[in-house]
Amino acid sequence: MSLEHLKNKLVKQFLCATQISAVHFDEMTDTDVSLILDLLTHDTLQNFPLKTPYVAKFLKKMINQMEKKENELCDEIYYKYIELIQKDPNEGPFYKHYAFNSDETDEIKSILTIQESTSIVSHGTTGLCTWQAGIAMACWCLRNKHLLDNRVIMELGCGTGLSGLSACINCKPREYWFTDCHSAVLDVLKNNIQVNQNLHTFNCKFKVVQLSWDNIGDVKLNYETKPDLVLAADVVFDQNMFDPLCDALKWLMMNGTTEIYLFCTQRNPETFKTFQEKLKSCNLNFKRDILPDNYSILLQQDCPIYVIHIK
Ligand SMILES: C[S@@+](CC[C@H](N)C(=O)[O-])C[C@H]1O[C@@H](n2cnc3c(N)ncnc32)[C@H](O)[C@@H]1O
């Protein structure tokens, strides 16, 4: 995909299938329209397609907007729209493409391609789609490369792998361990790693490990070395998980050098408060920061996203 395509905000949002209601079609330009039309026949979207109903909805909005402005539209966009609405909407797999900017400039650093489920919970797990905190963590890695430099990193509940891929491709850790408890999640993750290995250079060794916090014994058994850094995104949402998660964090911290960053979407303030109390009761000292609004145009910050740093 040429980087020329990605200068425009609307195009970046289209590629990562930003919720239609969050896209400002009223700001759409003629260039956006021609870039998007161009992208629809691009190899990347042919090989790794976005969800068909999403593309159809997006085109419909574009058509409506252009008609409203009484701008002339080429026939191609109407043909493409008709072709899409006639397609089987469930014919997957579907992908999203996240274009990350470099931290210092507006330049695109990398475009990560991620296979995602179209439903929030599928196969009994939340790990088959990428969550806002996961996107935030992926951006944060790019902006805090120095914190990842040459470190052995373990990610808990890594899901589809967007954040970890950002760390391996955009930063320079020594090792990266992708971990999650769910087999279906790990299968999709392995596929996402493979897709991105064909598109990018990985800057570190990595491994994929099936690991559940519910069984801290596995962690003890399999890791004679502890990681320097533990990362996790959107793992604080179910109070039933707090005990095993905190036990795992406590064990990981016991060497006195491991640091932890948790990226948390605060959907329910009470749940989030309970988690912080749980951390305190486990003597896990932490600092809490909130990510600024508009942290990245790849994000929809409907709920606040916090970063908890345990040290
Ligand atoms: C909401 S998803 C977040 C996924 C990813 N980090 C992201 O932000 O897109 C929570 C993830 O935690 C994993 N998970 C849930 N309970 C777990 C447990 N007890 N042990 C390990 N992983 C768990 C799920 O399989 C899922 O991938």
The ligand as a Gaussian input file, in Angstrom:
#p B3LYP/6-31G(d) Opt

LIG

0 1
 C      -10.680000      -7.826000      26.213000
 S       -9.532000      -8.940000      25.557000
 C       -8.143000      -7.885000      25.231000
 C       -7.278000      -8.400000      24.131000
 C       -6.120000      -7.490000      23.731000
 N       -5.192000      -7.297000      24.817000
 C       -6.642000      -6.154000      23.237000
 O       -6.570000      -5.171000      23.997000
 O       -7.131000      -6.080000      22.119000
 C       -8.978000      -9.847000      27.003000
 C       -7.970000     -10.935000      26.671000
 O       -7.564000     -11.554000      27.903000
 C       -7.559000     -12.955000      27.719000
 N       -7.842000     -13.570000      29.040000
 C       -9.007000     -13.528000      29.728000
 N       -8.899000     -14.223000      30.872000
 C       -7.630000     -14.706000      30.909000
 C       -6.907000     -15.489000      31.842000
 N       -7.476000     -15.914000      32.963000
 N       -5.639000     -15.817000      31.566000
 C       -5.045000     -15.355000      30.425000
 N       -5.670000     -14.609000      29.496000
 C       -6.955000     -14.276000      29.740000
 C       -8.657000     -13.242000      26.703000
 O       -8.479000     -14.483000      26.032000
 C       -8.512000     -12.043000      25.779000
 O       -7.610000     -12.294000      24.734000

